[in-house]
Amino acid sequence: MLAPPTCPGCGARESDGRFCDGCRAEVRRIEEPWCEVCGLPRPDGDPRDRCDRCRGGRSFRRARAYARFEGVFPDWVARLKYRAERRIAPALGELAHEAGRRALDLAAYDVVVPVPLHPERLLARGFNQSFLIAEGVAEAVGLPVLHALARVAARPAQVGLDDEARRDNVVGAFALDDADGRDLAGLTVLLVDDVLTTGATADACAEALLRGGAAAVDVLTVARTP
């Protein structure tokens, strides 16, 4: 007999494969007020609608996330990405979908597009964590997953880079996929990734999608670096 699914966060037996109440209680969810564009949490009383980064303009229309990338979240994401604990992905996808339900009009999208990995990194890792999360979101919403983007340039990881270096690091890194990228004309796209930090990767992806004819691009991630 198969053992019942446990909480992917702590292993609690009362879970059905989702994060248990105890794990959820350790997560600091992102609540308003936030930057109306990128969803960055703002200090209470900050009168600005947009953060400093977004006042300069974005390629994506808005970005939203479930929780701050702190506490237990870095460990969960690391276990998925670097220790191949894939059972965490559906639970993260559920959290991303919950964030989208609260902060976006999920009925307004035509397709879900995951942020791609470079082929070399995909081969080394064996999977794209953003696709696994996007798959859960798409299934919950009833939308197709479109592999519309390709990562065409191998670059160092964004971790540890400042704002300017992050932007430079993704210039020319993304292009439309030769197959699915041709089907974007007039579509409203929900771009899905695991973590949003400065938004440089999301901007580069959205720019490529808009060049391919997408009508608009919004971003949904599980976590947001505050």
C-alpha positions as CSV (number, residue, x, y, z in Angstrom):
1,M,0.0,0.0,0.0
2,L,1.3,3.5,-0.9
3,A,2.0,5.8,2.0
4,P,-0.2,8.8,2.2
5,P,1.3,12.1,0.9
6,T,3.0,14.2,3.5
7,C,3.7,18.0,3.7
8,P,6.5,18.7,1.3
9,G,7.8,21.4,3.7
10,C,8.1,19.6,7.0
11,G,6.9,16.0,6.3
12,A,3.8,16.3,8.5
13,R,1.6,13.2,7.9
14,E,-1.7,15.1,8.1
15,S,-1.0,16.8,4.8
16,D,-2.4,15.7,1.4
17,G,0.7,16.8,-0.4
18,R,0.2,20.5,0.2
19,F,2.0,22.7,2.7
20,C,0.5,22.1,6.1
21,D,-1.0,24.8,8.3
22,G,2.2,24.8,10.4
23,C,4.4,25.5,7.3
24,R,2.0,28.2,6.0
25,A,2.1,29.9,9.4
26,E,5.8,30.4,9.0
27,V,5.4,32.2,5.7
28,R,5.1,36.0,5.5
29,R,2.5,36.6,2.9
30,I,2.7,39.7,0.8
31,E,-0.2,42.1,1.5
32,E,-1.1,45.5,0.3
33,P,0.2,48.2,0.2
34,W,2.5,47.3,-2.6
35,C,3.9,48.8,-5.8
36,E,1.1,48.7,-8.2
37,V,3.4,47.5,-11.0
38,C,5.9,45.0,-9.5
39,G,4.1,44.2,-6.2
40,L,7.1,45.2,-4.0
41,P,5.8,45.6,-0.5
42,R,5.8,49.3,0.5
43,P,6.0,50.7,4.0
44,D,2.7,51.7,5.4
45,G,2.1,55.4,4.7
46,D,4.3,55.5,1.6
47,P,2.2,57.7,-0.7
48,R,3.7,56.6,-4.0
49,D,1.9,54.1,-6.2
50,R,5.1,52.9,-7.8
51,C,8.5,52.0,-6.5
52,D,11.7,53.6,-7.7
53,R,12.5,50.8,-10.1
54,C,9.0,50.8,-11.7
55,R,8.9,54.6,-12.1
56,G,11.5,54.1,-14.9
57,G,9.1,51.8,-16.8
58,R,8.6,48.1,-17.2
59,S,8.0,45.7,-20.0
60,F,5.5,43.7,-18.0
61,R,2.2,45.2,-16.9
62,R,2.2,44.0,-13.3
63,A,3.8,41.3,-11.1
64,R,2.4,39.6,-8.0
65,A,3.8,37.0,-5.6
66,Y,2.5,34.9,-2.7
67,A,5.1,35.6,0.0
68,R,8.4,37.2,0.8
69,F,11.5,35.2,-0.1
70,E,12.6,34.8,3.5
71,G,12.1,32.4,6.4
72,V,11.4,28.9,5.1
73,F,11.0,29.9,1.4
74,P,14.7,30.0,0.4
75,D,15.0,26.4,1.7
76,W,11.9,25.2,-0.2
77,V,13.1,26.7,-3.4
78,A,16.6,25.4,-3.0
79,R,15.3,21.9,-2.3
80,L,13.4,22.0,-5.5
81,K,16.0,23.6,-7.7
82,Y,19.2,22.1,-6.4
83,R,18.1,18.8,-4.7
84,A,15.5,17.9,-7.2
85,E,12.7,17.4,-4.7
86,R,10.0,17.8,-7.3
87,R,7.1,17.0,-5.0
88,I,7.6,20.6,-3.7
89,A,6.7,22.0,-7.1
90,P,2.9,21.3,-7.1
91,A,2.6,22.8,-3.6
92,L,4.5,25.9,-4.7
93,G,2.2,26.0,-7.8
94,E,-0.8,26.0,-5.5
95,L,0.6,29.0,-3.6
96,A,1.3,30.9,-6.8
97,H,-2.3,30.2,-8.0
98,E,-3.6,31.4,-4.6
99,A,-1.6,34.7,-5.1
100,G,-3.0,35.1,-8.6
101,R,-6.6,34.5,-7.3
102,R,-6.1,37.3,-4.7
103,A,-4.3,39.9,-6.8
104,L,-4.9,39.2,-10.5
105,D,-7.9,38.5,-12.7
106,L,-7.0,35.0,-13.8
107,A,-9.9,34.9,-16.2
108,A,-8.2,37.6,-18.3
109,Y,-5.3,35.4,-19.5
110,D,-5.1,33.3,-22.6
111,V,-1.9,31.3,-21.9
112,V,0.6,30.5,-19.2
113,V,4.3,30.9,-20.2
114,P,7.1,29.6,-17.9
115,V,10.5,31.4,-17.7
116,P,12.8,29.1,-19.6
117,L,16.2,27.7,-18.6
118,H,19.2,27.6,-21.0
119,P,19.5,24.2,-22.6
120,E,22.8,23.5,-20.8
121,R,21.3,24.3,-17.4
122,L,18.2,22.3,-18.2
123,L,20.3,19.3,-19.1
124,A,22.3,19.6,-15.9
125,R,19.2,20.0,-13.7
126,G,16.9,17.7,-15.5
127,F,13.9,19.9,-15.2
128,N,12.8,23.5,-15.3
129,Q,11.3,24.5,-11.9
130,S,9.4,27.4,-13.4
131,F,7.7,25.0,-15.8
132,L,6.7,22.7,-12.9
133,I,5.2,25.6,-11.0
134,A,3.5,27.0,-14.2
135,E,2.0,23.6,-14.8
136,G,0.2,23.7,-11.5
137,V,-1.0,27.2,-12.0
138,A,-2.3,26.4,-15.6
139,E,-4.1,23.3,-14.4
140,A,-5.9,25.2,-11.6
141,V,-6.9,28.0,-14.0
142,G,-7.7,25.8,-17.0
143,L,-5.2,27.4,-19.4
144,P,-2.6,25.9,-21.7
145,V,1.1,26.1,-21.0
146,L,2.9,27.6,-24.0
147,H,6.6,27.2,-24.2
148,A,6.9,30.5,-26.1
149,L,10.3,31.5,-24.9
150,A,13.8,30.1,-25.3
151,R,16.9,31.1,-23.3
152,V,19.4,31.6,-26.1
153,A,22.4,32.9,-24.1
154,A,24.1,31.1,-21.2
155,R,24.8,33.7,-18.5
156,P,25.8,33.5,-14.8
157,A,23.1,33.1,-12.2
158,Q,21.5,36.4,-11.1
159,V,22.1,35.6,-7.4
160,G,24.4,38.2,-5.8
161,L,24.3,40.7,-8.7
162,D,23.1,44.3,-8.2
163,D,20.3,46.0,-10.2
164,E,22.5,47.2,-13.1
165,A,24.4,43.9,-13.3
166,R,21.1,41.9,-13.3
167,R,19.8,44.0,-16.2
168,D,23.0,43.7,-18.2
169,N,23.1,39.9,-17.5
170,V,19.8,39.2,-19.3
171,V,20.2,41.6,-22.3
172,G,19.6,39.4,-25.3
173,A,19.2,36.3,-23.2
174,F,15.6,35.4,-24.3
175,A,14.0,35.0,-27.6
176,L,10.8,33.5,-29.0
177,D,10.8,29.8,-29.3
178,D,10.8,28.7,-32.9
179,A,7.6,26.6,-32.5
180,D,5.3,27.9,-29.7
181,G,6.5,31.5,-29.9
182,R,4.7,32.0,-33.2
183,D,1.3,31.7,-31.6
184,L,1.3,34.8,-29.4
185,A,-0.4,37.4,-31.6
186,G,-3.0,39.3,-29.5
187,L,-2.7,37.0,-26.4
188,T,-2.6,38.1,-22.8
189,V,0.2,36.2,-21.2
190,L,0.7,35.1,-17.6
191,L,4.5,34.7,-17.2
192,V,5.4,32.3,-14.3
193,D,8.7,32.0,-12.4
194,D,9.7,30.9,-8.9
195,V,11.2,34.1,-7.4
196,L,11.1,37.7,-8.5
197,T,13.9,40.0,-7.2
198,T,14.5,43.1,-9.2
199,G,12.3,42.0,-12.1
200,A,15.2,42.1,-14.6
201,T,14.5,38.6,-15.9
202,A,10.7,39.2,-16.0
203,D,11.3,42.4,-18.0
204,A,13.6,40.7,-20.5
205,C,11.1,37.9,-21.0
206,A,8.1,40.3,-21.3
207,E,10.0,42.3,-23.8
208,A,10.6,39.3,-26.0
209,L,6.9,38.2,-25.7
210,L,5.7,41.7,-26.6
211,R,8.0,41.7,-29.7
212,G,6.3,38.4,-30.6
213,G,2.9,40.0,-30.7
214,A,1.6,39.4,-27.2
215,A,-1.0,42.0,-26.2
216,A,0.2,42.2,-22.5
217,V,2.3,40.3,-20.0
218,D,1.7,39.9,-16.3
219,V,4.0,38.1,-14.0
220,L,3.2,35.6,-11.2
221,T,5.8,34.1,-8.9
222,V,5.7,32.1,-5.7
223,A,8.0,34.4,-3.8
224,R,9.3,38.0,-3.9
225,T,12.6,39.3,-2.5
226,P,11.5,42.3,-0.4
